[in-house]
Amino acid sequence: MTTSLTVSAPLRRRTRLPLAVPVSIAVLVLVRALEVRAGASPDEGGFLVVAGQWHAGGSSLYGDYWVDRPPLLLAFYRLADLTGGLTSLRVIGAIAAAITVLLLASAALRVFGRRAATWTAVVAAALLVSPLFGSVDVNGELLAVPLVALGIRAAVEAVLSDDRLLARGSALVAGVAAVAALLVKQNVADVLVFTAVCWLVAWRQQRVSTRDLRDLVALAAFGAVLAYAVVMLSAMAHGTSPLEVYQATYPFRVEAARVLAQSTSNAADVRLHRLGIAFLLSAAPLVLALFAVFGLRRSRAPYVAWALAATAGWATVSVLAGGSYWFHYLVESIPVVALAAGAVSLAAPRLLRPVVAAVVVSALVAAGYVFAHPTATPGSTVGRAIAGVARPGDTLFSAFGDPDILRSTGMTSPYPYLWSLPARTLDPDETTLHEVLTGPDAPTWIVVRNRRTAAKLAEHGSLRIIENRYREVGGVCGRIVYLRRGVERPTLVEHGSCGGTVLP
């Protein structure tokens, strides 16, 4: 084939984005609107709770709660909480997805040309609505991926631009985007990996001089420091220290991985199996296979091709290293898969067409299934049941996880760990929990996720404390609900559905 010979032409000129790009974005926004859950997912609800009360002088990392996430993620959720809550968050998620498609298509256009921009936009839009990639809910990966796309676009421009000022400005933006992505989700180092490999290969091929490379690296480093300083100063103003953020986002993850490895539960293995199946069903591996065989070998922009290959490797490590294997981890790989499709569109267009068709069909079928069988939000149903009989001043502790229950009730929790993994890692003997349950600020309500959770509570004596100080008042969606003795509230009434599609 000789189609790869056309790659060099777009490097010398810019053209407008093809019509397929705005069309893909419009379809993306429409499908995301149809996919919206009736209630919040555990992460959506939990992060809204944490961000909504984030204040200086709190008793934990973010106000009165602790979570192993960087502050820029909480800033996005705080914006959502201030501007309408869950609805606003969903709008922010749709905007993030649309910007991602636009920036990735622009990068493909700049490097590979109009045809590549079309295929990149189509693949990115499809994966950003696919439940198989966990793209339905607004998680950290979805909020980080437009920053990854921005960083890749800027890194490419820094190499390709003949305008020295534009090239250096792009390097500055790449540095800002690299750190901003890490400050949304601490493992999303994709911009750093892509930029390092892209610029190094471009230098080795003498597309970038040693002096220019030194300038680009210096400006990117300055942008990174600037972004870090702005975010951390804002976090400090809300009472969160940089050292505590570092401890929460990196040393904690190492300890949490050890805790997961020692777990006797096979839940993580089940999720890993489902994650692998979902990735295969998405048809994304076919795009990457074509890129490895054709796009990488035949590319006239090897600095971009090798950067994509390196970033694909990092994304694989990043997805698997977390140890929990949730579907939304796959969102991190979307920029690589989409741009790989753009690269292949020049090297093997005939082979790419059926593969992209498979990606689109897979995404739409999965999205259609979720639309017909909405994803379950049992936490919202439990929260509404409790909120319907609660009184002002009531508090709640959910053992362990389901922080969306707290969001649905509008209550606060005296226990700082709203998610299961932080509780298991930082309070393994449940010492802090014992202090909360026996202290003056003991919660009014306790929700125990299931009988297995009750068994874990029994191991360290927490269940005995609960049974002595609380009484069981019912069950909603399989959750066991307790009310503190001496407190009278009406009987729980279930409002809403507990069933639906269950995604890991």
Buried (B, 14 or more C-beta within 10 A) or exposed (E): EEBBEEBEEBBEEEEEBBEBBBBBBEBBBEBBEEBBBBBBBBBBBBBBBBBBBBEEEBEBBBBBBBBBBBBBBBBBBBBBBEEEBBEBBBBBBBEBBBBBBBBBBBBBBBBBBBBBBBBBBBBBBBBBBBBBBBBBBBBBBBBBBBBBBBBBBBBBBBBBBEEEEEBBBBBBBBBBBBBBBBBBBBBBBBBBBBBBBBBBBBBEEEBBEEEBBEBBBBBBBBBBEBBBEBBBEEBBEBBBEBEBBEEBBEEBBEEBBEBBEEEEEEEBEEBBEBBEEBBEBBBBBBBBBBBBBBBBEBBBBBBBBBBBBBBBEBBBEBBEEBBBBBBBBBBBBBBBBBBBBBBBBBBBBEBBEEBBEBBBEBBBBBBBEBBEEBBBBBBBBBBBBBBBBBEEEBBBBBBBBBBBBBBBBBBBBBBBBBBBBBBBBBBEEBEBBBBBBEEEEBBBBBBBBEEEBBEBBEEBBBBEBBBEBBEEBBBBBEBBBBBBEEEEBEEBEBBBBBEBBEBB
